[in-house]
Amino acid sequence: MDFKLGWNHDTPKMMAAMPRLGSYIVDAEFDLLMEKIPVEHSWSTPVIKQGGYMMFLNNKKGCCTVSTIGGEIQTKTANAGNKMLVVPDALIDEEYTGLTGGPDTGLYMDLVAKAGMDPGYFQSDDRYSDRLLAWATLDPHNGNLVRFAIYYFGGVRFGINLPETAAWQIKHGLPWDYIANPTSEQGSNDPGSWGGHSVHAMDFAKFGETCATWAMLQPMTKTFRRMYIDFAAVTIDLNWFNAVHKVPVTGLAYKDLVADMQKYLNPMA
């Protein structure tokens, strides 16, 4: 299988200008929400039952930032009590090339997130069009906040500075983890030595998180997340709400979740 990357590392200046989800230690209300989060949870199970995650052209192009949106939509629609929505590859390609201007150059995550707000994704086909109601970044090194974001928002977009060791691990069916003294076969453990990649993380457990990438589930340890993930963001769109406008499992109402997210957003710099 070919593995294409394509996340262009967002600069510190770009990231400083993004809306951020504040620290989970904010107030009593936020702490009560944290107490309801289990030690482990999977949003991927309904997706697997309906055929699994798609490649979304990420074996042919460095479109991982847009492929991540495709996986995110699969997760949200499969869990919201509706039939899972699978965005066609033609729309993935149209969105990707539209944002790059044509060349296969990869993309910055902030550009992709802003495009979701205005004009929205996949606008040429009403059956798949998707517009974000809100989005925010969060500290990927804060494990509790990552769990909070996955549980209440259905997943997190991660930007990963993949080391060469990650390529060796995925080809051998191993979880992504930090290798302190890699062999020459395993390659470099330096962040970004393989390249930048975007994934959709939607499960968490004691060991760490699991993401969807390249049409498969790829586990990663907490140590790997702390070492190599520099970007994390959550999004809200209508795909995450069921017929009575509530979030699956948690039962949060649409209006309350949107209001809470806006409450905990730090002002843009």
C-alpha positions as CSV (number, residue, x, y, z in Angstrom):
1,M,0.0,0.0,0.0
2,D,1.2,3.5,-0.8
3,F,1.2,6.0,2.1
4,K,0.9,9.6,1.0
5,L,1.3,12.5,3.6
6,G,0.4,16.1,3.0
7,W,0.1,18.2,6.1
8,N,2.1,21.4,5.8
9,H,3.1,22.3,9.3
10,D,1.2,25.3,10.6
11,T,3.6,28.0,11.8
12,P,3.5,29.3,15.4
13,K,2.2,32.6,14.1
14,M,-0.6,30.9,12.3
15,M,-1.5,28.7,15.3
16,A,-1.5,31.7,17.6
17,A,-4.3,33.3,15.5
18,M,-6.6,30.3,15.6
19,P,-9.5,30.0,18.0
20,R,-8.5,27.7,21.0
21,L,-10.5,25.5,23.3
22,G,-9.4,26.6,26.8
23,S,-7.9,24.5,29.5
24,Y,-10.2,21.8,30.8
25,I,-9.7,23.2,34.4
26,V,-12.0,26.1,33.8
27,D,-15.0,25.9,36.1
28,A,-17.3,23.5,38.0
29,E,-19.5,22.9,34.9
30,F,-16.6,21.8,32.8
31,D,-15.3,19.5,35.6
32,L,-18.7,17.8,35.8
33,L,-18.5,17.1,32.1
34,M,-15.0,15.6,32.5
35,E,-16.3,13.3,35.3
36,K,-18.8,11.7,32.8
37,I,-16.1,10.6,30.4
38,P,-15.2,6.9,30.6
39,V,-11.6,5.6,30.7
40,E,-12.1,4.3,27.1
41,H,-14.6,4.9,24.4
42,S,-14.9,4.0,20.7
43,W,-16.8,6.0,18.0
44,S,-15.3,3.8,15.2
45,T,-17.4,0.7,16.0
46,P,-20.5,1.8,14.0
47,V,-18.2,2.8,11.1
48,I,-16.6,-0.6,11.0
49,K,-20.0,-2.3,11.1
50,Q,-21.0,-0.3,8.0
51,G,-17.9,-1.1,5.9
52,G,-15.0,0.7,7.6
53,Y,-13.1,3.9,6.8
54,M,-12.2,4.8,3.2
55,M,-8.9,5.7,1.7
56,F,-10.2,9.0,0.2
57,L,-7.4,9.2,-2.4
58,N,-4.7,9.4,0.3
59,N,-2.7,6.6,-1.4
60,K,-2.5,8.7,-4.6
61,K,-2.3,12.3,-3.4
62,G,-1.0,14.2,-0.4
63,C,-4.6,15.1,0.4
64,C,-4.6,13.8,4.0
65,T,-6.1,17.1,5.4
66,V,-9.2,16.6,3.2
67,S,-9.2,12.8,3.7
68,T,-9.4,13.5,7.4
69,I,-12.7,15.4,6.8
70,G,-14.0,12.3,5.0
71,G,-13.3,10.1,8.0
72,E,-14.7,12.6,10.3
73,I,-18.0,12.7,8.4
74,Q,-18.1,8.9,8.4
75,T,-17.7,8.8,12.2
76,K,-20.3,11.5,12.9
77,T,-23.0,10.2,10.6
78,A,-22.5,6.5,11.6
79,N,-22.9,7.4,15.3
80,A,-25.8,9.9,14.9
81,G,-28.3,7.2,14.1
82,N,-28.3,7.8,10.4
83,K,-26.8,5.8,7.5
84,M,-23.1,6.4,7.3
85,L,-22.2,9.1,4.7
86,V,-19.2,8.3,2.5
87,V,-17.9,11.3,0.5
88,P,-17.0,10.2,-3.1
89,D,-13.4,10.4,-4.1
90,A,-14.3,12.9,-6.9
91,L,-15.5,15.4,-4.2
92,I,-12.4,14.8,-2.1
93,D,-10.2,15.6,-5.1
94,E,-12.3,18.6,-6.1
95,E,-12.1,20.0,-2.5
96,Y,-8.3,19.3,-2.3
97,T,-7.3,20.8,-5.7
98,G,-9.7,23.7,-5.1
99,L,-7.8,24.6,-1.9
100,T,-4.3,24.0,-3.3
101,G,-5.1,25.8,-6.6
102,G,-4.4,22.5,-8.5
103,P,-0.9,21.2,-7.6
104,D,-0.5,18.3,-5.1
105,T,1.3,20.5,-2.5
106,G,-0.5,19.4,0.7
107,L,-2.3,21.9,2.9
108,Y,-2.2,23.9,6.1
109,M,-4.8,22.8,8.7
110,D,-6.0,26.3,9.4
111,L,-6.8,26.9,5.7
112,V,-8.8,23.6,5.7
113,A,-10.7,24.5,8.9
114,K,-11.5,28.0,7.7
115,A,-12.8,26.7,4.4
116,G,-15.2,24.5,6.4
117,M,-16.7,27.6,8.0
118,D,-16.9,29.6,4.7
119,P,-18.0,28.4,2.2
120,G,-18.1,24.9,3.6
121,Y,-16.9,21.5,2.3
122,F,-18.1,19.7,-0.9
123,Q,-20.4,22.5,-1.9
124,S,-20.9,21.2,-5.5
125,D,-23.1,18.4,-4.3
126,D,-25.9,19.0,-1.8
127,R,-25.9,15.4,-0.7
128,Y,-22.5,15.7,0.9
129,S,-22.1,19.5,1.5
130,D,-20.9,20.2,5.0
131,R,-20.5,23.5,6.8
132,L,-18.8,23.8,10.1
133,L,-20.7,25.6,12.9
134,A,-17.5,26.1,14.9
135,W,-14.0,24.9,15.3
136,A,-11.1,25.3,17.7
137,T,-7.6,24.0,18.4
138,L,-6.5,22.4,21.6
139,D,-3.3,21.4,23.3
140,P,-2.5,17.9,22.0
141,H,-0.2,17.3,25.0
142,N,-3.1,17.7,27.4
143,G,-4.4,14.1,27.6
144,N,-7.6,14.9,29.5
145,L,-8.5,17.6,27.1
146,V,-7.9,15.3,24.1
147,R,-10.3,12.7,25.8
148,F,-12.9,15.5,26.4
149,A,-12.7,16.6,22.8
150,I,-13.0,13.1,21.3
151,Y,-15.9,12.1,23.6
152,Y,-18.0,15.2,23.2
153,F,-17.2,16.3,19.7
154,G,-16.8,12.9,18.0
155,G,-13.1,13.1,17.3
156,V,-10.1,15.3,16.9
157,R,-8.1,16.3,13.9
158,F,-4.4,15.7,14.6
159,G,-1.4,17.1,12.7
160,I,1.5,14.8,13.2
161,N,5.2,15.3,12.5
162,L,5.7,11.6,11.6
163,P,9.1,10.1,12.2
164,E,10.5,7.4,9.9
165,T,9.9,4.9,12.7
166,A,6.1,5.4,12.2
167,A,6.4,4.1,8.6
168,W,8.2,1.0,9.8
169,Q,5.6,0.4,12.6
170,I,2.5,0.8,10.3
171,K,4.0,-1.5,7.7
172,H,4.5,-4.1,10.4
173,G,1.0,-3.7,11.9
174,L,2.3,-2.1,15.1
175,P,0.9,0.9,17.1
176,W,2.7,4.2,16.7
177,D,5.0,4.6,19.6
178,Y,8.3,6.3,20.4
179,I,11.3,4.2,19.7
180,A,14.2,5.5,21.8
181,N,17.1,3.8,19.9
182,P,15.8,2.7,16.4
183,T,17.7,0.4,14.2
184,S,18.8,1.4,10.7
185,E,15.8,-0.6,9.3
186,Q,13.4,1.3,11.6
187,G,14.8,4.7,10.5
188,S,15.0,8.0,12.3
189,N,12.9,8.8,15.3
190,D,13.2,12.6,14.7
191,P,9.9,14.4,14.4
192,G,9.0,15.1,10.8
193,S,11.7,12.8,9.4
194,W,9.0,10.9,7.4
195,G,6.8,14.0,6.9
196,G,3.6,15.9,8.1
197,H,0.3,14.0,8.2
198,S,-3.3,14.7,9.2
199,V,-5.5,12.0,10.8
200,H,-9.0,11.7,12.4
201,A,-8.7,10.4,15.9
202,M,-12.0,9.0,17.3
203,D,-11.2,6.4,20.0
204,F,-9.3,6.5,23.2
205,A,-8.2,4.0,25.9
206,K,-5.7,3.7,28.7
207,F,-2.8,3.3,26.2
208,G,-3.6,6.3,24.1
209,E,-5.8,7.1,21.0
210,T,-6.7,5.4,17.8
211,C,-7.0,7.2,14.5
212,A,-8.4,6.5,11.0
213,T,-5.8,6.9,8.2
214,W,-5.2,5.2,4.9
215,A,-8.4,3.2,5.2
216,M,-7.4,1.5,8.5
217,L,-7.4,2.0,12.3
218,Q,-4.0,3.0,13.6
219,P,-3.4,3.1,17.4
220,M,-1.0,5.5,18.9
221,T,0.4,5.7,22.4
222,K,0.2,8.7,24.7
223,T,4.0,9.0,24.5
224,F,3.8,9.1,20.7
225,R,1.1,11.8,20.9
226,R,3.2,14.0,23.2
227,M,6.3,13.5,21.1
228,Y,5.0,14.0,17.6
229,I,1.6,15.7,17.5
230,D,1.8,19.5,17.2
231,F,-1.7,20.3,16.0
232,A,-5.2,19.2,17.3
233,A,-8.6,20.7,16.5
234,V,-12.3,19.9,17.1
235,T,-15.2,20.8,14.9
236,I,-19.0,21.0,15.2
237,D,-21.3,20.4,12.3
238,L,-24.8,19.1,11.8
239,N,-23.6,15.6,11.0
240,W,-23.0,15.1,14.8
241,F,-26.6,15.5,15.8
242,N,-29.4,12.9,15.7
243,A,-33.0,13.4,14.6
244,V,-33.9,15.1,17.9
245,H,-30.9,17.4,17.7
246,K,-28.8,15.7,20.4
247,V,-25.3,14.2,20.4
248,P,-25.2,10.4,20.4
249,V,-24.4,8.7,23.8
250,T,-23.8,11.9,25.7
251,G,-27.2,13.3,25.0
252,L,-26.0,16.9,24.8
253,A,-28.4,19.2,23.0
254,Y,-27.3,21.0,19.8
255,K,-27.8,24.4,21.3
256,D,-26.0,23.6,24.5
257,L,-23.0,22.0,22.9
258,V,-22.5,25.0,20.5
259,A,-23.0,27.4,23.4
260,D,-20.5,25.6,25.6
261,M,-17.9,25.5,22.8
262,Q,-18.3,29.2,22.2
263,K,-18.0,29.7,26.0
264,Y,-14.7,27.9,26.3
265,L,-13.2,29.4,23.1
266,N,-10.4,31.8,23.9
267,P,-10.5,35.0,21.9
268,M,-8.4,34.9,18.7
269,A,-5.1,36.6,19.1
